[in-house]
Amino acid sequence: MRSIISFVLLSFFVIILGACQASSTSPDGISCDFRQEKPLWEMPLVCQGK
């Protein structure tokens, strides 16, 4: 019985972490293409070095 409860809790934990990761990733990805001639402040924060 204890192993079933551990398995269920672990499954919920993995699903929750997967949902958090899916919501934090951009479907377009991060584009640090500086040839777009955008000002630095309009680029994603990752590209700004912050």
Stockholm file with secondary structure:
# STOCKHOLM 1.0

chainA/1-50         MRSIISFVLLSFFVIILGACQASSTSPDGISCDFRQEKPLWEMPLVCQGK
#=GR chainA/1-50 SS CHHHHHHHHHHHHHHHHHHHHHHHSCSSCCCCCGGGCCCGGGSCHHHHTC
#=GC SS_cons        CHHHHHHHHHHHHHHHHHHHHHHHSCSSCCCCCGGGCCCGGGSCHHHHTC
//
